Structures are given as C-alpha cells and as structure tokens.
Amino acid sequence: MELPKEAQDAGPQVDPSLYDAMAAAAKLYQRTLRQTPAAIDYLKDRGVDGQTAKAFGIGFAPNDWQTTTQAIGNDKLAVEAGLAIRNDAGRVYDRFRGRIMFPIRDSRGRVIAMGGRAMPGDDDGPKYLNSPETPIFHKGRQLYGLYEARQADSQLESLLVVEGYMDVVSLAQFGVRNAVATLGTATTEQHLELLFRSAPTVVFCFDGDRAGRGAATRAVERALPTLRDGRTVRLLFLPDGEDPDTLVRSEGAEGFQQRLAAATPLSEFLLDQLNAEADLGSVDGRARLVELARPHLQAMPQGAFHAGFRSAIAELSGLSVEDIDAALKAAPQRRSAPPPPEDHAAPDPQALPALTGPAARACRLIIEQPGLAARLGDSFHIEPAGDAAIVLLNELVETCSNAPTMTTAQLAERLRNTTSGVLVDHLLMTLRLPATLDNLEADLDDTLERVVAQTRRQRVQALLDASQQRALSKAEQAELRALYAAKAR
C-alpha cells in the first residue's frame, strides 16, 4: 500500500542515522538545560514552566566547541545533520553553542532540526540560529509546533500561525495550544497545504503596522490558490508594540481567545484593500475595482469562496456577475512575476546615495544568494529612517522572497536601468565578500541583528531628543517602551 506523502517526511533513501543523531543531540540539550541555572532562569523569566519546557523538548546547547559532535560520535554524520560545521581547515565544531534549543519535529514526532536562541547579553552571533537544510529538514515544508499541537488535540478546528518559537511556547503555556510558526521563511503553499491537512481554519497573526499589513497582503496572495471549499483563512492584527508572547501574558488566554474569535476574514481584508485603492463613487473607480480584483479571482479555485467573492465584487462595482465573468475571460492569465522594467536612461551613479554600514552588507549577501531572502518571512521590514541601504534591503527582500529560485544575474536583470539596479551593480563591484565565507545564512542573520540594533538605537535617540523639545504623544511613549522592551529581550 502506498503511504501518504505526509508520512514520507524526508523523502526516499534517507540515512536513518540522521534521526538518531538529532535524537541524541536533543537529549544532550535537555540534560544540559537541567544543569544550567542561567538558562532555567531565562525560561522562567519568559513565563515558561518545566512542564511546558518538557512538552516542547526545550534544552540548552553546551557552551563549548565539540560536546555535541562528540556525543554523536561521528563527525561526518554531525555535519550532515546540521549539528556541526566543517571549516576550510577541515576542523569540525558544534553549530549551536550556549543557546536555548528548540527541537523541530516532523509529523511522526522525530527531531529533524534545531532552532537556537542566544542568551540575553550574548552578542557573539545572531539572536536566532536555525539548522540548515538537510536530507531530513526542509524549511519550506515544516512548521514548528505542529506536532505538539496535534498531540494536544487530534481534532484541531484551527491553527494559529505566529512568527517565532517563543510565541508558540508562551501561547501553549497559557493554554493556547494550536499555535505554529514557520521556520524563518515566508509562508509557502506547501505550508498552507500542511496546515489545512491538520485543521479547516488557519489564522495568521501579524503586527498591526504598515509592515504587518504588507505581510498580510503577501500571505493572502499565497493562500488564495489553496482556498478550496471547507477551508477558511482569517487574519489577526496585534496592537502596536505587542507580539503574541507579550499579549497573552498581559491579557491571559481568555482575552487572547477573544481576539482570535474576532480575527478578520480573508475576504473582508481583501475587499477593504480593494476599496481603499478604488474610488467607488465614480464609474472609472468601479472599473478599477474589477481590474484590481481580477488577479485575485483568477488565483482562486472554483467553489463557494470564489463565487461569494465574485458576487461581492459585482455588488460593489454595480456590475452583474455575468459582466465580471466576461471581464475574467477577456483578461490575460496572471503572471507569476512582473516583467523587467522597460529600457530607459539609467540613473547617474554619481547622483546616487552612498551605501554603508551593516545594511549594505546585508544587501550584498542577498545579492550573492537571493534565495536567502525567502527565509526572512513575510513580515520583514525595517523602517529606513533616511538610510538608503535599508530602503534597498527592504526592496531586495520583497523582490527575492517572491522568487526563491532567482539567481544573482536574474535579480540584476529584473532591476536593470532602475536606481536599485545601479546600486546593486555598485555593491557587486565595491563590496567584496571574503572567499572563506562558508555560511552566508548565519552571516546574514548576524548582519540583520546589527541592522535592527542600529535602527533601534537611532529611533530611541530620536524619541529622546524629541522629548527634550516637547511632550511625547501616547503613541510615541508606547513606541519608546516597546523599543526598550525589545532591547531587553
């Protein structure tokens, strides 16, 4: 009998020793956690008790170079499992050191990867470090916490998609046991199929700011092709300065569940967006509404959702359903990516802003390997505050995350004869990466941490300077508190 695809998590011809290696590492990390008071205190400070830590298999990686590798007893196996790194000199050393460890399990409960969070005050490397792709682990096909959610309830009615490990764990601590997280990547159609195989309703959680709204738009676009009958998507927008971890602590499980119950239906979010972009008080505006809705309708499979959304567009535009159908038939099929810009005079390089600092390096790393952008997630956005390198960084992440297989050459062609394209060419020529750099992913994580820390410091200073001239508004006061709290975490 042919097994369902879900049971074949790792694909054919996978060395079973990889699972043994991951299980051995997980046991080592759990044992080390019990012997590390500082790590236990950190988890307690985050509100995580021993029972929850045990349920998720949380551990602590020894803060040395070869304990994990020695526990596995096979250097080659440790490297292949993503638990160790081999440098140019051939020396093998542990990938995770001195970190809170979150095992990532497949649908059968086997540990297939690890996520490590640095301890507070440890600036040696990125805050979060994840396992690389391995024969048994593919980021775009796995969700953190899904196995634990299924164990808590085999008949899940809904799943809540949040951003990070601690969000999942904190929500479970407070009794919200249906949360999962993508593993540093944007939500893929594979993720959505996995979610819908587990529950009929999926709720995405986003920040309520502009970046969160943009992330919601991209998630909706990916969800539309998967919305067959019986499937529902809702969107939960959080108050400014809050994340699921902090919100469930302040409001409790009951308050958080009330927010979930009031989450915005996907159709309502999409219609509100279309309304905001079209003036329904004019004939031209109603025609534009249909034009804007066209690619969404084309992306949806036929069924009840498609029919209901089409009827809503017809009602808003004042057209008949038959008119909408005619417009769809006349429209070209939606393209997966926009065409490169038309030829025009390239911007003068001498007139362009200089790109400096960690943001410029982050741009260069993504240019070197555009696929890195896909793992940053839909919600990635850093407020530029006048920094041209951050403006370019945001654009590169958005461009590359929508085309995970894009090459450097394709990226350059996509941006040809634009200001961003000239800046990309300039970075390729002037910012060289070390030949010995063998872990672009970890380097990008580290660099982005420095970008975020830099922009946070700048914003804090700007707010403090403003407070010397005038009284800060309530929103600014809340933002300042949130910035300090983020720095403390």
C-alpha positions as CSV (number, residue, x, y, z in Angstrom):
1,M,0.0,0.0,0.0
2,E,1.4,3.4,-0.9
3,L,2.0,5.6,2.1
4,P,0.5,9.2,2.2
5,K,3.0,11.9,1.3
6,E,2.9,13.3,4.8
7,A,4.3,10.1,6.2
8,Q,7.3,10.3,3.9
9,D,8.7,13.4,5.6
10,A,12.2,13.0,4.5
11,G,11.8,11.5,1.0
12,P,13.5,8.4,-0.3
13,Q,16.8,7.0,0.7
14,V,17.4,9.0,3.9
15,D,20.1,7.7,6.2
16,P,18.2,6.7,9.4
17,S,21.3,7.6,11.4
18,L,20.4,11.2,10.9
19,Y,17.3,10.8,13.1
20,D,19.5,9.1,15.7
21,A,21.9,11.9,15.6
22,M,19.1,14.5,16.1
23,A,17.6,12.5,18.9
24,A,21.0,12.2,20.7
25,A,21.5,16.0,20.4
26,A,18.0,16.7,21.7
27,K,18.6,14.5,24.8
28,L,22.0,16.1,25.4
29,Y,20.5,19.6,25.2
30,Q,17.6,18.7,27.6
31,R,20.1,17.2,30.1
32,T,22.3,20.3,29.8
33,L,19.4,22.6,30.5
34,R,18.7,20.9,33.8
35,Q,22.4,21.6,34.7
36,T,22.4,25.3,33.6
37,P,20.7,27.6,36.2
38,A,21.0,30.7,33.9
39,A,19.1,29.1,31.1
40,I,16.4,27.9,33.5
41,D,16.1,31.4,35.0
42,Y,15.7,32.8,31.5
43,L,12.9,30.5,30.7
44,K,11.2,31.2,34.0
45,D,11.5,35.0,33.3
46,R,9.8,34.4,30.0
47,G,7.0,32.6,31.9
48,V,7.9,29.0,30.7
49,D,7.5,26.4,33.4
50,G,9.1,22.9,33.5
51,Q,6.1,21.1,32.2
52,T,5.9,23.2,29.0
53,A,9.6,23.0,28.5
54,K,9.4,19.3,28.7
55,A,6.4,19.1,26.3
56,F,8.4,21.0,23.7
57,G,11.7,19.3,24.4
58,I,13.4,22.6,25.1
59,G,17.1,22.3,26.0
60,F,20.4,24.2,26.2
61,A,23.4,23.7,24.0
62,P,26.7,23.4,25.9
63,N,28.8,26.5,25.6
64,D,31.8,24.8,24.1
65,W,33.0,23.6,20.7
66,Q,32.7,19.8,20.4
67,T,30.4,18.4,23.1
68,T,27.5,17.8,20.6
69,T,29.8,16.4,18.0
70,Q,31.4,14.0,20.5
71,A,28.0,12.9,21.8
72,I,27.1,11.9,18.2
73,G,30.4,10.2,17.8
74,N,30.7,10.7,14.0
75,D,31.9,14.0,12.6
76,K,30.5,13.3,9.1
77,L,27.1,12.5,10.5
78,A,27.1,15.6,12.8
79,V,27.8,17.8,9.8
80,E,25.2,16.1,7.5
81,A,22.6,16.5,10.3
82,G,23.4,20.3,10.5
83,L,24.6,20.0,14.1
84,A,28.2,20.7,13.3
85,I,30.2,22.8,10.8
86,R,33.4,21.8,9.0
87,N,35.7,24.8,8.3
88,D,38.2,25.3,5.5
89,A,40.9,23.7,7.5
90,G,38.8,20.5,7.9
91,R,38.1,21.1,11.6
92,V,34.6,20.1,12.8
93,Y,32.9,22.2,15.5
94,D,29.4,22.4,17.0
95,R,27.0,24.7,15.2
96,F,25.0,25.5,18.4
97,R,26.8,26.8,21.5
98,G,25.4,28.4,24.6
99,R,21.9,28.7,23.2
100,I,18.4,27.8,24.3
101,M,17.4,25.0,22.0
102,F,14.0,24.3,20.4
103,P,13.8,20.9,18.7
104,I,11.7,20.9,15.5
105,R,9.8,17.7,15.0
106,D,8.2,16.1,11.9
107,S,4.6,14.7,11.8
108,R,5.8,11.5,13.5
109,G,7.5,13.3,16.4
110,R,11.1,12.7,15.2
111,V,13.5,15.6,15.8
112,I,14.6,16.7,12.4
113,A,16.2,20.2,13.1
114,M,17.0,22.7,15.8
115,G,16.4,26.3,16.5
116,G,18.7,28.1,18.9
117,R,18.2,31.4,20.7
118,A,21.1,33.3,22.1
119,M,21.1,34.1,25.8
120,P,20.5,37.7,26.8
121,G,23.7,39.8,26.6
122,D,25.4,37.3,24.3
123,D,26.3,39.3,21.2
124,D,28.5,36.5,19.7
125,G,26.4,35.7,16.6
126,P,22.8,36.1,15.6
127,K,20.0,36.1,18.2
128,Y,18.3,33.1,16.4
129,L,20.2,30.4,14.6
130,N,18.4,27.6,12.8
131,S,19.5,24.3,11.4
132,P,20.4,24.5,7.7
133,E,18.6,22.4,5.0
134,T,19.5,18.8,5.4
135,P,18.2,15.5,3.9
136,I,15.6,15.3,6.6
137,F,14.8,19.0,7.0
138,H,13.3,21.5,4.5
139,K,12.2,24.8,5.9
140,G,9.5,25.4,3.4
141,R,7.8,22.1,4.3
142,Q,7.9,22.1,8.1
143,L,6.1,24.1,10.9
144,Y,7.4,24.5,14.4
145,G,4.9,23.3,17.0
146,L,2.6,21.4,14.6
147,Y,3.4,18.0,16.1
148,E,2.8,19.4,19.7
149,A,-0.5,21.0,18.6
150,R,-1.7,17.7,17.2
151,Q,-0.7,15.9,20.4
152,A,-2.7,18.4,22.4
153,D,-5.8,18.0,20.2
154,S,-6.1,15.3,17.5
155,Q,-9.2,17.1,16.1
156,L,-7.9,20.6,15.6
157,E,-10.5,23.1,14.5
158,S,-8.0,25.9,13.7
159,L,-4.3,26.6,13.7
160,L,-2.7,30.0,14.5
161,V,0.4,30.9,12.6
162,V,2.8,33.1,14.5
163,E,6.4,34.3,14.0
164,G,8.7,32.7,16.5
165,Y,9.4,29.7,18.7
166,M,8.8,31.7,21.9
167,D,5.4,32.8,20.7
168,V,4.4,29.2,20.2
169,V,5.7,28.1,23.6
170,S,4.3,31.1,25.5
171,L,0.8,30.6,24.0
172,A,0.9,26.9,24.9
173,Q,1.9,27.8,28.4
174,F,-1.3,29.9,28.7
175,G,-3.4,27.1,27.2
176,V,-3.5,28.3,23.6
177,R,-2.1,25.0,22.2
178,N,-2.9,25.4,18.5
179,A,-0.1,27.8,17.5
180,V,2.6,27.0,15.0
181,A,5.5,29.0,13.4
182,T,7.2,29.0,10.1
183,L,10.9,28.4,10.3
184,G,12.4,31.7,9.2
185,T,10.7,31.6,5.8
186,A,7.7,33.2,4.2
187,T,4.6,31.0,4.3
188,T,4.6,28.8,1.2
189,E,1.8,26.9,-0.5
190,Q,3.4,23.7,1.0
191,H,3.0,25.2,4.4
192,L,-0.6,26.0,3.7
193,E,-1.4,22.5,2.5
194,L,0.2,21.1,5.6
195,L,-1.9,23.5,7.8
196,F,-5.1,22.6,6.0
197,R,-4.5,18.9,6.3
198,S,-4.4,19.5,10.1
199,A,-7.3,22.0,10.5
200,P,-10.0,23.6,8.4
201,T,-9.3,27.1,9.6
202,V,-5.9,28.9,9.6
203,V,-5.4,32.2,11.4
204,F,-2.4,34.3,10.5
205,C,-1.0,36.6,13.2
206,F,0.6,40.0,12.1
207,D,1.7,43.2,13.6
208,G,-0.9,46.0,13.1
209,D,1.6,48.4,11.5
210,R,2.3,49.0,7.8
211,A,4.8,46.2,7.6
212,G,2.3,43.8,9.2
213,R,-0.3,44.8,6.7
214,G,2.1,44.3,3.8
215,A,3.0,40.9,5.2
216,A,-0.7,40.0,5.5
217,T,-1.2,41.0,1.8
218,R,1.6,38.6,0.7
219,A,0.2,35.8,2.9
220,V,-3.2,36.3,1.4
221,E,-1.8,36.1,-2.1
222,R,-0.2,32.8,-1.3
223,A,-3.3,31.5,0.4
224,L,-5.8,32.2,-2.4
225,P,-4.8,29.2,-4.7
226,T,-5.3,26.9,-1.7
227,L,-8.8,28.0,-0.7
228,R,-10.9,25.0,-1.7
229,D,-14.4,24.6,-0.2
230,G,-14.2,23.9,3.5
231,R,-11.1,25.9,4.1
232,T,-11.0,29.3,5.9
233,V,-8.3,31.9,6.4
234,R,-8.6,34.7,9.0
235,L,-6.1,37.5,9.9
236,L,-5.3,38.6,13.4
237,F,-3.7,42.0,13.7
238,L,-1.9,42.8,17.0
239,P,-1.8,46.2,18.9
240,D,1.3,48.3,18.3
241,G,4.3,47.1,20.2
242,E,2.8,43.7,21.1
243,D,3.6,40.2,20.0
244,P,1.7,37.0,20.9
245,D,4.1,36.3,23.8
246,T,3.6,39.7,25.5
247,L,-0.1,39.9,24.6
248,V,-1.1,36.6,26.1
249,R,0.8,37.4,29.3
250,S,-1.0,40.8,29.7
251,E,-4.5,39.7,28.7
252,G,-4.4,36.0,29.6
253,A,-5.7,33.1,27.5
254,E,-9.3,34.3,27.6
255,G,-8.5,37.7,26.3
256,F,-6.3,36.3,23.6
257,Q,-9.0,33.8,22.5
258,Q,-11.5,36.7,22.2
259,R,-9.1,38.4,19.8
260,L,-8.8,35.1,17.8
261,A,-12.6,34.9,17.6
262,A,-12.7,38.4,16.2
263,A,-10.0,37.9,13.6
264,T,-10.7,39.4,10.2
265,P,-11.9,37.0,7.5
266,L,-9.6,36.9,4.5
267,S,-12.4,38.1,2.1
268,E,-13.1,41.1,4.3
269,F,-9.4,42.1,4.4
270,L,-9.2,41.7,0.7
271,L,-12.3,43.7,0.0
272,D,-11.2,46.5,2.3
273,Q,-7.9,46.7,0.5
274,L,-9.6,46.9,-2.9
275,N,-12.0,49.6,-1.6
276,A,-9.1,51.7,-0.4
277,E,-7.5,51.6,-3.9
278,A,-10.6,52.4,-5.9
279,D,-13.0,55.3,-5.8
280,L,-16.4,53.6,-5.9
281,G,-18.1,57.0,-6.3
282,S,-17.1,57.1,-10.0
283,V,-17.5,54.8,-13.0
284,D,-13.7,54.8,-13.5
285,G,-13.2,53.8,-9.9
286,R,-15.7,50.9,-10.1
287,A,-14.0,49.7,-13.3
288,R,-10.6,49.9,-11.5
289,L,-12.1,47.8,-8.7
290,V,-12.8,45.0,-11.1
291,E,-9.4,45.3,-12.6
292,L,-7.7,45.1,-9.2
293,A,-9.9,42.1,-8.2
294,R,-9.2,40.2,-11.4
295,P,-5.9,38.6,-10.4
296,H,-7.3,37.5,-7.1
297,L,-10.3,35.9,-8.7
298,Q,-8.0,34.2,-11.2
299,A,-5.9,32.8,-8.4
300,M,-8.9,31.3,-6.5
301,P,-10.0,27.8,-7.3
302,Q,-13.7,27.4,-8.4
303,G,-16.0,26.9,-5.5
304,A,-18.1,28.6,-2.8
305,F,-15.4,31.1,-1.8
306,H,-14.7,32.1,-5.4
307,A,-18.5,32.5,-6.1
308,G,-19.0,34.6,-2.9
309,F,-16.1,36.9,-3.6
310,R,-17.1,37.4,-7.2
311,S,-20.7,38.3,-6.1
312,A,-19.2,40.8,-3.6
313,I,-17.2,42.5,-6.4
314,A,-20.2,42.6,-8.6
315,E,-22.3,44.3,-5.9
316,L,-19.6,46.8,-5.1
317,S,-18.9,47.7,-8.7
318,G,-22.6,47.8,-9.8
319,L,-21.9,45.2,-12.5
320,S,-23.6,41.8,-12.9
321,V,-21.9,38.5,-12.2
322,E,-22.0,37.8,-15.9
323,D,-20.1,41.1,-16.6
324,I,-17.5,40.0,-14.0
325,D,-17.2,36.6,-15.7
326,A,-16.8,38.3,-19.1
327,A,-14.0,40.5,-17.7
328,L,-12.2,37.5,-16.4
329,K,-12.4,35.7,-19.7
330,A,-11.0,38.7,-21.5
331,A,-8.1,39.2,-19.1
332,P,-4.7,37.6,-19.6
333,Q,-3.7,35.0,-17.2
334,R,-1.9,36.2,-14.1
335,R,1.9,36.1,-14.4
336,S,4.0,34.7,-11.5
337,A,6.4,37.6,-11.6
338,P,6.3,41.1,-13.1
339,P,8.4,41.7,-16.3
340,P,11.7,43.6,-16.1
341,P,11.3,47.3,-16.4
342,E,11.3,48.9,-19.8
343,D,14.5,50.3,-21.1
344,H,15.1,53.9,-20.2
345,A,18.0,56.0,-19.3
346,A,19.9,54.5,-16.3
347,P,20.3,56.8,-13.3
348,D,23.6,58.6,-13.0
349,P,25.7,56.6,-10.4
350,Q,27.3,59.8,-9.2
351,A,23.9,61.1,-8.1
352,L,23.0,58.0,-6.1
353,P,23.4,57.8,-2.3
354,A,26.3,56.0,-0.7
355,L,25.5,52.6,0.8
356,T,27.4,51.9,4.1
357,G,27.1,50.0,7.3
358,P,25.6,46.6,8.1
359,A,22.6,47.2,5.9
360,A,24.8,47.5,2.9
361,R,26.5,44.2,3.8
362,A,23.1,42.6,4.2
363,C,22.2,43.8,0.7
364,R,25.4,42.3,-0.6
365,L,24.7,38.9,1.0
366,I,21.3,38.7,-0.5
367,I,22.6,39.8,-3.9
368,E,25.2,37.0,-3.6
369,Q,22.5,34.4,-2.8
370,P,19.0,35.8,-3.5
371,G,17.3,32.6,-2.1
372,L,18.3,33.8,1.4
373,A,15.5,36.3,1.3
374,A,12.8,33.7,1.2
375,R,13.7,32.6,4.8
376,L,13.2,36.1,6.2
377,G,9.5,35.8,6.2
378,D,6.6,37.9,5.0
379,S,6.8,40.3,7.9
380,F,10.3,41.5,7.2
381,H,10.5,45.3,7.1
382,I,12.9,47.7,8.7
383,E,11.9,51.4,8.8
384,P,14.5,53.2,6.7
385,A,14.8,56.5,8.7
386,G,16.6,58.0,5.7
387,D,19.1,55.2,5.2
388,A,19.3,54.3,1.5
389,A,20.9,50.9,2.3
390,I,17.8,49.9,4.3
391,V,15.5,51.1,1.6
392,L,17.4,48.9,-0.9
393,L,17.4,46.0,1.7
394,N,13.6,46.1,2.0
395,E,13.2,46.1,-1.8
396,L,15.6,43.2,-2.3
397,V,13.9,41.1,0.3
398,E,10.5,41.7,-1.2
399,T,11.7,41.1,-4.7
400,C,13.7,37.9,-4.0
401,S,11.3,36.3,-1.5
402,N,8.6,36.2,-4.2
403,A,11.0,34.3,-6.5
404,P,13.1,31.9,-4.2
405,T,15.0,30.3,-7.2
406,M,16.1,33.7,-8.6
407,T,19.9,34.0,-9.4
408,T,22.1,37.0,-9.0
409,A,22.0,37.5,-12.7
410,Q,18.2,37.3,-12.8
411,L,18.0,39.8,-10.0
412,A,20.3,42.3,-11.8
413,E,18.2,41.9,-14.9
414,R,14.9,42.4,-13.0
415,L,16.3,45.7,-11.7
416,R,18.0,46.8,-14.8
417,N,18.0,50.5,-15.6
418,T,16.5,51.4,-12.2
419,T,18.1,53.2,-9.3
420,S,18.1,49.9,-7.3
421,G,19.7,48.1,-10.2
422,V,22.6,50.7,-10.3
423,L,23.0,50.3,-6.6
424,V,23.2,46.5,-6.9
425,D,25.8,46.8,-9.6
426,H,27.8,49.2,-7.4
427,L,27.7,46.8,-4.5
428,L,28.8,43.9,-6.7
429,M,31.8,45.9,-7.7
430,T,32.8,47.6,-4.5
431,L,31.8,45.3,-1.6
432,R,33.7,42.1,-1.8
433,L,32.7,39.1,0.4
434,P,35.5,37.0,1.9
435,A,36.4,33.9,-0.1
436,T,36.4,31.9,3.2
437,L,32.8,32.9,4.0
438,D,31.1,29.4,4.0
439,N,27.8,30.2,5.9
440,L,26.0,33.1,4.2
441,E,22.8,32.3,6.2
442,A,24.5,32.7,9.6
443,D,26.3,35.8,8.4
444,L,23.1,37.4,7.1
445,D,21.4,36.6,10.5
446,D,24.2,38.3,12.3
447,T,24.3,41.3,10.0
448,L,20.5,41.8,10.2
449,E,20.7,41.7,14.0
450,R,23.2,44.6,13.8
451,V,20.9,46.5,11.4
452,V,18.0,46.1,13.7
453,A,20.0,47.1,16.8
454,Q,21.4,50.2,14.9
455,T,17.9,51.4,13.8
456,R,16.5,50.7,17.2
457,R,19.2,52.9,18.8
458,Q,18.6,55.6,16.3
459,R,14.9,55.6,16.9
460,V,15.3,55.6,20.6
461,Q,17.7,58.6,20.4
462,A,15.3,60.4,18.1
463,L,12.4,60.0,20.5
464,L,14.6,61.0,23.5
465,D,15.7,64.1,21.5
466,A,12.1,64.9,20.8
467,S,11.1,64.6,24.4
468,Q,13.6,67.4,25.2
469,Q,11.6,69.7,22.9
470,R,8.0,68.6,23.6
471,A,5.9,66.1,25.3
472,L,5.8,62.8,23.5
473,S,2.4,61.6,22.3
474,K,0.9,58.4,23.8
475,A,1.8,56.5,20.7
476,E,5.4,57.7,20.9
477,Q,5.6,56.8,24.6
478,A,4.3,53.3,23.8
479,E,6.8,53.0,21.0
480,L,9.7,54.0,23.2
481,R,8.6,51.5,25.9
482,A,8.4,48.8,23.2
483,L,11.8,49.6,21.9
484,Y,13.3,49.3,25.4
485,A,11.4,46.1,25.9
486,A,12.7,44.7,22.6
487,K,16.2,45.5,23.6
488,A,15.8,43.8,26.9
489,R,14.5,40.6,25.3
